[in-house]
Amino acid sequence: MNISPFFHNLRSAYQAELDDLRSDSEGHDVLKKRLAEKRRELGFLVQMMELSPEMVAVVLHQALRFASPAAMDHLVAQDADDLPDWDSISGTVDVAPWAQETVQTILKEPMGEWFMTIASALEYMQHKPLSASERAQLEDQDEDGAEDHDARREERHDDNHTEDHDEEEADAQAREDAGNDWLAEQGFDRKE
């Protein structure tokens, strides 16, 4: 299984989201309870599908089974711009009966099909451990990504105000605002 940098980043974020949900402050396993809460919040969470798909994808944790590992391996090797349509992979993804209504709700959203493709890949990777060579490949990508990030940061420093920089700042602000809104709805104090 060859994982693209796009899915490598999402896989890490998805795993972190599940880890955050897994236990309470006393160390008790509360994953099932928190996943049930997330599923009840689907109406709100669908607003975050495009900006933070990993935060929403947890509502489908353990809801998907995969009939074609080859199709899924191909999917997770794709970059964000090369993703197949949901229609082309949906026949290889079995949705648990309890999640059918959730999937239908998601598919009604403008980004629903895109999200289902992403969520399927995240859930597939969640259940498939990495081989030693895949871990080494991802570490190499991390190192390359860090070098690329440093180079981009240096370019921005030289040309302090580019359109890409403005767009990235706006995206980051939108993600932060959405996260802060969600936390406030969960009863946390708003971060100023």
C-alpha positions in Angstrom: 0.0 0.0 0.0 1.5 3.3 -1.2 0.0 6.3 0.7 0.1 9.7 -0.8 1.3 12.7 1.3 -2.3 13.9 1.2 -3.6 10.8 2.8 -0.6 10.4 5.1 -1.4 13.8 6.7 -5.1 13.0 6.9 -4.4 9.5 8.4 -2.3 11.1 11.2 -5.0 13.6 11.9 -7.8 11.0 11.9 -5.8 8.8 14.3 -5.2 11.8 16.6 -9.0 12.5 16.5 -9.8 8.9 17.5 -7.1 9.0 20.2 -8.7 12.2 21.6 -12.1 10.6 21.7 -10.8 7.3 23.2 -10.4 8.2 26.8 -11.6 10.7 29.4 -9.4 12.7 31.8 -9.4 9.8 34.2 -8.1 7.4 31.5 -11.4 5.5 31.1 -12.2 4.2 27.6 -15.2 6.3 26.4 -14.8 5.9 22.6 -18.2 4.3 22.0 -19.9 7.0 24.1 -18.1 9.9 22.4 -18.7 8.4 18.9 -22.4 8.2 19.6 -22.3 11.9 20.7 -20.5 12.8 17.5 -23.1 10.9 15.4 -25.9 12.8 17.1 -24.1 16.1 16.1 -23.9 15.2 12.4 -26.1 18.1 11.4 -23.5 20.5 12.7 -20.4 18.4 11.7 -21.3 18.3 8.0 -20.4 22.0 7.9 -16.8 21.0 8.7 -16.5 18.2 6.0 -14.4 20.3 3.6 -12.1 22.0 6.1 -11.6 19.2 8.6 -12.7 15.9 7.1 -10.8 13.9 9.7 -13.0 15.4 12.5 -16.2 14.4 10.7 -15.0 11.0 9.4 -15.1 9.6 12.9 -18.9 9.3 12.7 -18.2 6.4 10.3 -15.7 4.7 12.4 -16.2 0.9 12.2 -19.2 1.5 9.8 -17.4 0.6 6.5 -16.1 -2.7 5.1 -14.1 -3.0 2.0 -14.7 -5.7 -0.7 -11.7 -4.6 -2.9 -8.5 -3.9 -1.1 -6.9 -3.2 -4.5 -9.4 -0.4 -5.2 -8.7 1.1 -1.8 -4.9 0.8 -2.1 -5.3 2.7 -5.4 -7.4 5.4 -3.7 -5.0 6.0 -0.8 -2.1 6.5 -3.3 -3.9 9.5 -4.9 -3.3 13.1 -4.2 -6.2 15.5 -3.4 -6.6 16.6 -7.0 -6.7 13.0 -8.4 -9.4 11.4 -6.2 -11.8 9.0 -7.9 -15.5 9.9 -7.7 -17.5 8.2 -4.9 -19.6 6.5 -7.5 -16.6 4.6 -8.8 -15.7 3.2 -5.4 -19.0 3.0 -3.6 -19.7 -0.5 -5.0 -16.6 -1.8 -3.2 -17.6 -0.2 0.2 -20.2 -2.0 2.4 -21.9 0.3 4.8 -23.1 -1.2 8.1 -26.9 -1.1 8.5 -26.7 1.3 11.5 -24.8 3.8 9.4 -27.0 3.8 6.2 -28.9 6.9 7.3 -25.7 8.7 8.3 -24.3 8.1 4.8 -27.5 9.3 3.1 -27.4 12.5 5.2 -23.7 13.0 4.2 -24.4 12.3 0.5 -27.1 15.0 0.4 -24.4 17.7 1.2 -22.7 19.5 -1.6 -19.3 18.0 -0.7 -20.9 14.7 0.4 -19.5 12.4 -2.3 -16.0 13.9 -2.0 -16.2 13.4 1.8 -17.4 9.8 1.5 -14.3 9.0 -0.7 -12.1 10.6 2.0 -13.8 8.9 4.9 -13.7 5.5 3.2 -9.9 5.9 2.7 -9.4 7.0 6.3 -11.4 4.1 7.7 -9.6 1.7 5.3 -6.2 2.9 6.5 -7.3 2.8 10.1 -7.7 -1.0 9.9 -4.6 -1.7 7.8 -1.3 -1.6 9.7 1.7 -0.2 7.8 4.5 -2.5 6.8 8.1 -1.6 7.7 8.8 -0.3 4.2 5.6 1.8 4.2 6.6 3.3 7.6 10.1 4.2 6.1 8.4 5.7 3.0 6.2 7.9 5.2 9.2 9.0 7.3 11.0 10.0 4.0 7.9 11.9 3.0 7.8 13.6 6.4 11.4 14.7 6.0 10.8 15.9 2.4 7.6 17.7 3.5 9.5 19.4 6.3 12.1 20.6 3.9 9.4 21.8 1.4 7.6 23.5 4.3 10.8 25.3 5.3 11.5 26.3 1.7 8.0 27.7 1.3 8.2 29.6 4.6 11.6 31.1 3.5 10.0 32.1 0.2 7.1 33.8 2.0 9.6 35.6 4.3 11.3 36.9 1.2 8.1 38.0 -0.4 6.1 38.7 2.7 2.7 39.0 1.1 1.7 36.6 -1.7 -1.7 35.5 -2.8 -1.0 31.9 -1.7 0.0 33.2 1.7 -3.3 35.2 2.0 -5.3 32.1 0.9 -3.5 29.9 3.3 -4.1 32.4 6.1 -7.7 32.6 5.3 -8.1 28.8 5.2 -6.2 28.5 8.5 -8.4 31.2 10.1 -11.6 29.4 8.8 -10.5 26.1 10.3 -9.6 27.7 13.6 -13.0 29.5 13.7 -14.9 26.3 12.9 -12.9 24.5 15.6 -13.5 27.2 18.2 -17.3 27.2 17.3 -17.4 23.5 17.8 -15.6 23.6 21.1 -17.9 26.4 22.3 -20.9 24.2 21.5 -19.3 21.4 23.5 -19.3 23.7 26.6 -15.6 24.9 26.4 -14.7 28.5 26.9 -14.1 30.3 23.6 -10.4 30.9 22.8 -9.8 34.5 22.0 
